[in-house]
């Protein structure tokens, strides 16, 4: 299960924070802001793979109930010029569609734990969602309870 931990960043040479699942050998690190554009660049590390990607978060209001939540969407996956510029992590070439699908699902789960700044577990389930293949996923879709930190 993913959790938030302190981590020494080899990219910046200082202590940072990371979302990590030691059992699955997966971690997520926010590596870049997208400058004047809203969004973030991340590195998903899965085994020996370093997979850069970019995402955009926006506030959404559900039209029927008026409920508001934050929705994250991938804007690039497997490459990020901003991440490469800041960390030198190059684009990742996936060996198969299955590898890509697994990496994207791991990234979704880690992004939900990340929240808006390594705080996703402090929010109720559904406050933050990540879109994957047209489906909005939340913490409970991965068996994780919200507001548990």
N, C-alpha and C positions, 0 to 999 in steps of 0.2 A: 504494500500500500504506500502511496506517495505521502511524504511529509516534508515540511520545510526545515532546513538546517543551515547553520553557518558553513561557509566553504571558502577555501583559499582559491581565488581565481588565477589560473596561470596566464590568462589574457591580460589582466590588469596588474597582477602582482600584489593584490590586497585582499583582505577578507571581504566576502560578499555573502549573499544568501542564495540558496538553490532549492529547487523542488526535487526530491530524490526518492527512488524506490530501490533500496539495496538488494532486495530479493530478486528483482527482475533486471538489475543492472541498468537502470534507466534514470536519467536526470534531465532537468529543464533549467536553463539559465537565461534570463533576459540580458541580451548582449548589446542591444542598441535601441535608441529611440529613432523615429523616422524623420527627425528634423522638424521642419515646419508642418509636415503632414501628421495627422494623428496615426498612431500605430506603434507597434513594437517589433523588434527583431529578436528572435530567440535561437538558441542552440539546443536541440534535443540530442543527448548522448545516449546511445543504446548499444551496449557492448562496446565494440571498437568503432562504431559509426558515429560521426558528428554530422548532424543534419540541421542546416540552417533553415529558418522559415520566418515569415512575416505574418502578422495578424492585425486586424483592425477591430476595435471595440466601439459599440454604439449603444446608446440607451434606446430601448424599444418599449412602446406602450401597446399592450394587448388590447385590440379594439373592443372586444366584448365586455371584459371585466374592468378595463382601465388599469390593470396591473402593469407595473413597470419593472424592467429588469435589464441587465446588460448582456448583450449578445456579441460574442467574438466570432469572427470569420477569418479563415486563412486567406491571405492575399497572395502569398507565394509559399511554396513548400518544396524544399530541397535546394533552394538558392535564396540568397539575400545579399545584395550589394552592400547594404548598410552593415550587416554582420561581418562580411568579409573585410570591409574597410576597417572596422574596429578591432577585429580579432584574428584576421587572416584565415578564418575557417572558410574553405572553398565550397562550392556547390557539391551536392551529393547526388550521385547517379544510382538510382534504385535498380537492383538486379531483377526484380519481378513486380508485378502488380500486387502480389500478396505481401511482399516486403513493404511497399508503399502504403497499403491499407493498414498494416499493423503499426507502422510508424505514425501514421496520421491518428489512429485511435489512441496510441500512447500519448501523443502530443495533446489530444483533446482532454484526456484524463488529467494530465499534468497541468494544463492551462486552467482547468477548473479549480485545482488546488492552489495554483498561482493567484487566481482572482484578479485583483487590480494591482497588487504589489506584494506578492507572497502572503496574501491574507485570505485566500478563498475559503478556508475552513472556518473563518469567523462569521461568514454570512449564512443565512438560511438557504436551504436547498432551493434552487431555482432562481436565486437572486442573480447569479452569473450562469450563463449558458454558452456553449460553444456549438456552432453549426458544423455538422459533418454530413456530407452527401444529402443536403436538404433537410436534415433532422436536427432539431435543437436538443442537445444533450445537457444533462445536469449531473451534479454529484451523485444523486441517488441511482442514476443509470449505471454507476460503477460500484454500487454498494457502499457508498461513503455518505455519512450523515453530515449535513451542514451545521454551522455554528457549534462545532465541537472542539475548537482550539481554546 
